[in-house]
Amino acid sequence: MTGKPQSNLKTITINGKTRYHEPAASNIDVAAFRKVVESRRSVRKFTDKPIPQAVLDDCLDMAMLAPCSSGLQPWEFYIVRSPRKKAKLVEACMSQSAAKTAAELIVCVARTDRVNEFSRKMLREWPMPKVPLLVQRYYQLIPYSYAPGPLNSFAMMKKAAISVGGLVAPVPRGPFTRNEVELWATKSTALACENLVLAFCAHGFDSCMMEGFDEVRVRKLLKLTDNMLPIMVIGAGERAEDGVFYPQVRFDRELFVHEI
Ligand SMILES: Cc1cc2nc3c(=O)[nH]c(=O)nc-3n(C[C@H](O)[C@H](O)[C@H](O)COP(=O)(O)O)c2cc1C
C-alpha cells in the first residue's frame, strides 16, 4: 500500500537504515509557556470585544494539534454563531454568566463513529511514500477492535477472549464496550480542549470550560447523533476586569504526585 508521496521528507541514516528525521525544537521560551499556563483562569465574565476570526482559527488549529489516540482525531468543534441558536445554547448552559457574556461559544464534541472512516483515511493520506506493513495492519484492525456491536455483543466476546489471552501476556483491555469507546474519544477531545484554551490565552483572550449544560438540549440544538458526545462548551472572549471570581486553588502536590 502506498501513502501520499512527499518530496520534502527529512531522513537520517542510523545503523545503515534510512529513518524519518524530525529534530526536537530548540530554544522554546519556557517563561512564555509558563505565563500562558499560569495566567489561564476560568473566566466567567467577558467584555464585548469580539475575537478576530484569524485568532479563533489559529486557536482551533492549535487545538487540533493535540495528541490523539491512534492519531484518529475523534473531535469536532461547533462554533455557534446564529443569534437564535446562541441564545438557545446559553439557555442550555443554564444561563451561566460565562456562557451569557462569551464572545464565542464552542461546543466540543467527541465522536465514536469515525474510527472506520478515519482509519481508511489515515492509510490513504499516510505522509510517506510507502505505508509500513505494521501501520497498515494496525489501521485495518482498529475498526474491528473498536466496534462494540449490538448491545455490546462484540465487546463482550472480545473481552472474554482477551481475558484468556491476558493470563499469559499483557494485552490491550479495550476500548471494546460502547462506554469504553466513548471514554476513548473523550480523552483525546479533552486534550484538544485544553490546547484550545491555552491558545486563547496565548492570543490574549480567555475562556471557561463548561460541562454544566443540558446535554439533551445541546444534542437537539446541534442535531447530534448518538455517536456524537458533547463533552464541554467553551465560552471565550476578553476577560472583564471582574471576570475571575476567586483566586486559584491547588492542593499540595504530595496529594497527587507519587514516586514509586
Ligand atoms: C470539564 C470541566 C467542566 C467545567 N464546567 C464548568 C461549568 O460548567 N461552569 C463553570 O463556571 N466552570 C466550569 N469549569 C471550570 C472549573 O470550575 C475551574 O476549572 C476550576 O474551578 C479551577 O479554576 P481555574 O480553571 O481558574 O484554574 C469546568 C472545568 C472543567 C475542566
Ligand as a Chemical Component Dictionary entry (heavy atoms), coordinates in Angstrom:
data_LIG
# 
_chem_comp.id                   LIG 
_chem_comp.type                 NON-POLYMER 
_chem_comp.pdbx_formal_charge   0 
_chem_comp.three_letter_code    LIG 
# 
loop_
_chem_comp_atom.comp_id 
_chem_comp_atom.atom_id 
_chem_comp_atom.alt_atom_id 
_chem_comp_atom.type_symbol 
_chem_comp_atom.charge 
_chem_comp_atom.model_Cartn_x 
_chem_comp_atom.model_Cartn_y 
_chem_comp_atom.model_Cartn_z 
_chem_comp_atom.pdbx_ordinal 
LIG C1  C1  C 0 -14.519 19.611 32.500 1  
LIG C2  C2  C 0 -14.742 20.935 33.157 2  
LIG C3  C3  C 0 -16.032 21.411 33.342 3  
LIG C4  C4  C 0 -16.260 22.658 33.913 4  
LIG N1  N1  N 0 -17.546 23.147 33.986 5  
LIG C5  C5  C 0 -17.740 24.404 34.427 6  
LIG C6  C6  C 0 -19.017 24.982 34.384 7  
LIG O1  O1  O 0 -19.992 24.394 33.942 8  
LIG N2  N2  N 0 -19.159 26.244 34.837 9  
LIG C7  C7  C 0 -18.110 26.972 35.311 10 
LIG O2  O2  O 0 -18.314 28.129 35.701 11 
LIG N3  N3  N 0 -16.880 26.438 35.382 12 
LIG C8  C8  C 0 -16.660 25.183 34.913 13 
LIG N4  N4  N 0 -15.403 24.654 34.927 14 
LIG C9  C9  C 0 -14.273 25.444 35.430 15 
LIG C10 C10 C 0 -13.791 24.918 36.760 16 
LIG O3  O3  O 0 -14.701 25.244 37.778 17 
LIG C11 C11 C 0 -12.401 25.505 37.008 18 
LIG O4  O4  O 0 -11.521 24.996 36.037 19 
LIG C12 C12 C 0 -11.863 25.176 38.394 20 
LIG O5  O5  O 0 -12.642 25.737 39.390 21 
LIG C13 C13 C 0 -10.429 25.662 38.564 22 
LIG O6  O6  O 0 -10.294 27.046 38.260 23 
LIG P1  P1  P 0 -9.302  27.566 37.132 24 
LIG O7  O7  O 0 -9.770  26.978 35.829 25 
LIG O8  O8  O 0 -9.462  29.071 37.126 26 
LIG O9  O9  O 0 -7.947  27.108 37.462 27 
LIG C14 C14 C 0 -15.166 23.430 34.361 28 
LIG C15 C15 C 0 -13.874 22.935 34.209 29 
LIG C16 C16 C 0 -13.656 21.706 33.600 30 
LIG C17 C17 C 0 -12.259 21.225 33.387 31 
# 
loop_
_chem_comp_bond.comp_id 
_chem_comp_bond.atom_id_1 
_chem_comp_bond.atom_id_2 
_chem_comp_bond.value_order 
_chem_comp_bond.pdbx_ordinal 
LIG C1  C2  SING 1  
LIG C2  C3  SING 2  
LIG C2  C16 DOUB 3  
LIG C3  C4  DOUB 4  
LIG C4  N1  SING 5  
LIG C4  C14 SING 6  
LIG N1  C5  DOUB 7  
LIG C5  C6  SING 8  
LIG C5  C8  SING 9  
LIG C6  O1  DOUB 10 
LIG C6  N2  SING 11 
LIG N2  C7  SING 12 
LIG C7  O2  DOUB 13 
LIG C7  N3  SING 14 
LIG N3  C8  DOUB 15 
LIG C8  N4  SING 16 
LIG N4  C9  SING 17 
LIG N4  C14 SING 18 
LIG C9  C10 SING 19 
LIG C10 O3  SING 20 
LIG C10 C11 SING 21 
LIG C11 O4  SING 22 
LIG C11 C12 SING 23 
LIG C12 O5  SING 24 
LIG C12 C13 SING 25 
LIG C13 O6  SING 26 
LIG O6  P1  SING 27 
LIG P1  O7  DOUB 28 
LIG P1  O8  SING 29 
LIG P1  O9  SING 30 
LIG C14 C15 DOUB 31 
LIG C15 C16 SING 32 
LIG C16 C17 SING 33 
# 
